[in-house]
Amino acid sequence: MNKDRWGVMGLLLVSWGLLCWQLGQRSLWVDEFSTVNMTRAGLAQVIQLTAADLHPPLYFLAVYGWRNLVGASDLAVRWPSIAASLLAVALMAALARRWLGRRALWPAAFLLGLHPALVEFGRMARYYSFALMLGLLSTWLLLRAIKSFAWRAWGTYALASLALLYSFYPSGILIAAQGLWMPPPTYRGALRRWLVSLGGIALLFGPWLAANLTRQLGKATAFVPADFAHSGSGWALGLASTVYTFSIGQTLFPWRPLAWVGLLACVGLLISGALSAQSRVYWLSAGMIALSGGVVSLIAIFVSIGTSFLNVPARALFALPYFLLLLVAGWVNLPSGWTRRLMGGALSVAWGASLFNYFTGQEFLNPSYLTPTKEAAAFIRQNAALNDLVVSDADTLFPHYFLAEGQPTGFAYASELMTIQAALAERRPARVWLVVVGRDRTRDAAHTDAVRRLLLARGYRLTQAERYLPIDPTYRQIKDFLLKRNSYAYRLEIEVYSASAN
């Protein structure tokens, strides 16, 4: 037992290192910036803003409290997610031991602690790892309560489940799916106690939900639709993206040979688990995965229609441990020796490639997570002259970094065409720096096009272009085929327009 504990402790340290490595280096992406904005004001305002943004408040209150203690740097706002991710790894080991026995302790900690999806999404200043951790805590407390006759154990379970709901609405499907684990009604009245616990959760969560659900659903369905919104193909793509991400991560393209090596290892472990003595655990876990992933994809595609199918895995992250438990069951059922080394080696190589791509900024299935606005702001700050004008769309997050240390040059948003016209007429800047972010949809792209036309009409010419994060050619070809249009070649570009000599 001591050996198992030391092994888990070692994995926790490795996972901690991966989660913390270069934590503040990468730019915030748009949803992380939303977290920053919603936690700037006072306590009451945080609750109001989260309700208006279609989210329950618990995670944002945690970030608010943490920011007041340590500050608001990129690294600081991501720390609560890191802590939740690490706690999730420890809970995963405890849950696997309770479900599958002592032999499952180490492989469960290994699979979650080193999983590329946990490293990618668990570092973000979003509720993803928070819901993952609370979901694991809720399930572990449920299994403990089933073995106990004490109402106090059921009350603890109910509080953890309530916290889960107050962190992410769709995670409620996990609480419903936990009903699959209920023993026969005659077993110490477990089913009755579970239903009473659900009633208490409903009483404490119902008022918040009733006050906000109608308004929030109206806002969600009013979003600019993402590609494949309101379509069965979008729902299927969301599910497929989730299965692939849970197997390999989102930073290894599926057409790479190493991705197939990892997928084959996952299939082998899934088959082994289905044939194991723990088949009941296996199929119940599979049911939880199917319910959670299916409902989250359904909500993303048909309700929160502004969510791309590639964002579904992050929002379904709370279901990841139950997929990994399927793999753990398969691992435990494998005969010791070469089969374990083969499966473990194949999965380690695929995940290692995925983690390498993540930390080097390569092969992101969703490049929006990697928009290099911080690098672009530093480049312009270093190279722009005092009389230059810098123009950017408001939703690029470039202004957040560029204006953080004061305004070194003239600045305007691309939507402020009259302001740009006045600046060109009054100051006649020698150069205009136009920051352009690649977009899958045409929302706000018209502003950038209008600025280009204005600059050309005023005698400016494109003289320089700095390009960041080139998109893989095969990725673009597949994307163009799916979307039936040309996609962007670079995630971010800086176009420099110089005034003519005349």
Secondary structure by P-SEA (a helix, b strand, c coil): caaaaaaaaaaaaaaaaaaacccccccccaaaaaaaaaacccaaaaaaaaaaaccccaaaaaaaaaaacccccccccaaaaaaaaaaaaaaaaaaaaacccccaaaaaaaaaaacaaaaaaaacccaaaaaaaaaaaaaaaaaaaaacccaaaaaaaaaaaaaaaaccccaaaaaaacccccccccccaaaaaaaaaaaaaaaaaaaaaaacaaaaaaaaaacccccccccaaaaaaaaaaaaaaaccccccccccaaaaaaaaaaaaaaaaaaaccaaaaaaaaaaaaaaaaaaaaaaaccccccccccccccccccaaaaaaaaaaaaaaaccccaaaaaaaaaaaaaaaaaaaaaaacccccccccccaaaaaaaaaaacccccbbbbbcccccccccccccccccccccccaaaaaaaaaaaccccbbbbbbbbbccccaaaaaaaaaaaaaaacccccbbbbcccccaaaaaaaaaaaccccccccbbbbbbbbccc
